[in-house]
Amino acid sequence: MTGKADFAPEEWERVLQGPPTAGMIVITAQRGGTFRETFAMGKAYAEARQRHGESELLDEIASARPEVDHTRYRSPDDLRAHGLEHLREAVALLENKATPEEVDAYRKFVLSLADRVASAHREGDSAISEAEQTAINEISSALGGTSG
């Protein structure tokens, strides 16, 4: 089992920032619904905490408060570019230190959180706007080979 102790502090911070960064990429993809979408991100963490015990790695990630320093990004495009790079770095760290099952669980958690955020606020006639779907596709690509 892989956990926080297996990572240097800056590595662990990178892993922790992945899920909320993905959520912020989706939130900033389309104007409107920010409160609902932010609330949905918090709910995704709460539900992950309820599944406690399935993965030590996810237990430790879900128990941390989701934080992203959005003030360090000049624009939504800057957030997206840097955020996608951070996701790639987090997955690379996990691939070096965690089991394939834990890496897959991390990818699924990040994508599930992104989907939940996108679905929290209806955009016209659809649950997920085209801009949000594009953001989710980019997040999925940054996370690499997901299964399931």
Beta strands, then each sheet from edge to edge (+ up, - down):
end
